[in-house]
Amino acid sequence: MNKSFSLTRRTAVRLIGGATAATLAPFPMNAAEKESDAILRRAIPSTGENIPAIGLGTWQVFDVSEAPNERGPLKEVVTRFVQLGGKVIDSSPMYGRAEGVIGDLLSELHLREKLFLATKVWTSGKRAGIESMERSLARMKTKRLDLMQVHNLVDVDTQFATMRAWKEEGRVRYLGITHYVDSAFPEVEKIMRREQLDFLQINYSIIDRKAEERILPLARERGVAVLINRPFASGDLFARVRAKPLPEWAAEFDCKTWAQFLLKWILAHDAVTCTIPATANVKHLEDNMAAGLGKLPDEKARQRMVDYVAQL
Ligand SMILES: NC(=O)c1ccc[n+]([C@@H]2O[C@H](COP(=O)([O-])OP(=O)(O)OC[C@H]3O[C@@H](n4cnc5c(N)ncnc54)[C@H](OP(=O)(O)O)[C@@H]3O)[C@@H](O)[C@H]2O)c1
């Protein structure tokens, strides 16, 4: 695909598909309407493909043994995730056994085709990068990954060259980069300007808002889909809010819990395509998925949310 076509398509998707996809579906009107149909979906700008806006992270929580007491809860989490309309699962060869656990569970549950699998390459050198990506395919028990990302920008130019070739060959569908700390944003910005990325994965939360200054507007401008990692600041946010009351006005945007409050705040940013909270607990998963239902806060409400959390 030549660049001008790609840009034209991105613009068209933003103007047409993006706007429609960013509109929230209502709560199910009756019991017959499945919860999975109601979840908020957003368009990937480079193709217009829609994905559900709540995904699933796997750092630490999926790095488990084969023991039934460790695998059992994750089997429940993955099953329920798909039942509730979830699709995007994010992993990395850096997450210990996580890729293999996902591969085992998806093959046991016959769910590969229902999921959008994202993983990463986190090594230096062309040969090592290829071997790492081959291992990811084998561990995740799939012939094609939906998204391959350069983890924390490690040897980004070398890995991107291979990833582009893999995309041509159909072994990966989308390409991206990731980082998780604000100090990397200047480098992230440079790469976003020189590469036509399909995806950027970055940190953003109600107590870590730096990405909204330059990175998120640039993603919007360049037609890059955005995955948000660390939506709960890797869990730290719960220590801050857990014992505090959820404000009554959170009901105005269909929010019943702190997890929904924190996730809806992220999803209300229009450059965000999907956020990937990690959990090994099915009740937490259900709570997180509910953030993809109902209304989102408007700009005024978002600021009120920031102020409320800041004084806790
Ligand atoms: N450089 C990178 O590429 C990079 C860096 C960081 C993260 N990531 C990706 O982004 C994902 C998310 O980030 P993260 O794992 O750092 O942190 P996070 O999603 O902000 O927080 C995860 C923590 O929150 C807890 N939690 C989740 N839902 C909850 C709920 N409803 N109520 C109470 N507690 C809840 C989880 O524990 P429970 O298991 O008890 O629910 C877990 O300890 C990662 O898993 C990974 O896939 C990528």
The ligand as a Gaussian input file, in Angstrom:
#p B3LYP/6-31G(d) Opt

LIG

0 1
 N        6.474000      -1.695000      28.397000
 C        5.358000      -2.325000      28.146000
 O        5.120000      -2.747000      27.036000
 C        4.359000      -2.508000      29.247000
 C        4.636000      -2.018000      30.536000
 C        3.658000      -2.161000      31.507000
 C        2.471000      -2.824000      31.206000
 N        2.251000      -3.351000      29.959000
 C        1.002000      -4.087000      29.620000
 O       -0.100000      -3.404000      30.209000
 C       -0.791000      -4.296000      31.089000
 C       -1.435000      -3.514000      32.225000
 O       -0.477000      -2.871000      33.044000
 P       -0.037000      -3.416000      34.497000
 O       -0.212000      -4.895000      34.518000
 O        1.275000      -2.838000      34.801000
 O       -1.024000      -2.759000      35.527000
 P       -2.559000      -2.381000      35.713000
 O       -3.403000      -3.048000      34.694000
 O       -2.605000      -0.899000      35.862000
 O       -2.861000      -3.016000      37.153000
 C       -2.885000      -4.398000      37.357000
 C       -3.150000      -4.679000      38.827000
 O       -4.463000      -4.200000      39.179000
 C       -5.202000      -5.248000      39.824000
 N       -6.590000      -5.138000      39.336000
 C       -7.020000      -5.286000      38.066000
 N       -8.350000      -5.073000      37.981000
 C       -8.770000      -4.797000      39.246000
 C      -10.049000      -4.488000      39.806000
 N      -11.150000      -4.417000      39.040000
 N      -10.115000      -4.274000      41.154000
 C       -9.006000      -4.345000      41.937000
 N       -7.770000      -4.636000      41.464000
 C       -7.655000      -4.849000      40.127000
 C       -4.560000      -6.528000      39.409000
 O       -4.630000      -7.488000      40.442000
 P       -5.668000      -8.740000      40.383000
 O       -5.013000      -9.814000      39.591000
 O       -5.845000      -9.072000      41.828000
 O       -6.936000      -8.251000      39.764000
 C       -3.097000      -6.136000      39.174000
 O       -2.364000      -6.246000      40.359000
 C        0.298000      -5.285000      31.499000
 O       -0.219000      -6.433000      32.101000
 C        0.994000      -5.500000      30.177000
 O        0.257000      -6.373000      29.358000
 C        3.182000      -3.172000      28.976000

